[in-house]
Amino acid sequence: MAPGDEHSPVPSPAVERELFDLDGNGRAVLRLHVQPGAGRSEVIGRHGDALKVRVAAAPEGGRANQACERLLAELFEVKVSAVHLVAGASSRSKRFAVEGVDPDDVAEQLERTVSSERGPAPDHRSEQRPLRR
């Protein structure tokens, strides 16, 4: 398609809306799949209908949950006090509510975050030389 064509494919934030719901208070409630005890805290990408994250904190005493709160607060540029664990305190599958962020902004940020994690597909045809016998 030609540049400027109104039908050019554009990433749609609607695709990322399946990663969160809205609660009765209008807060975005994100589904997370958490891998605690990682080398560093980061968003990895998608895990089914959840956002996959790694956190450096161990899953002891709620430290991994607090690390998730900090990571989401940084991602959506809100205070940590605006992020609340609503389900999954002792599970890898968690739900966090984020206050003060427009649902469209949540979708756009998730789209940017997930698409930046995708990168090019690995080339499995690496240049391997045959073994000499």
Helices and strands as residue ranges (DSSP letters): H 13-16, G 17-19, E 20-22, E 28-35, E 42-47, E 50-54, H 63-76, G 80-82, E 83-87, E 93-98, H 103-118
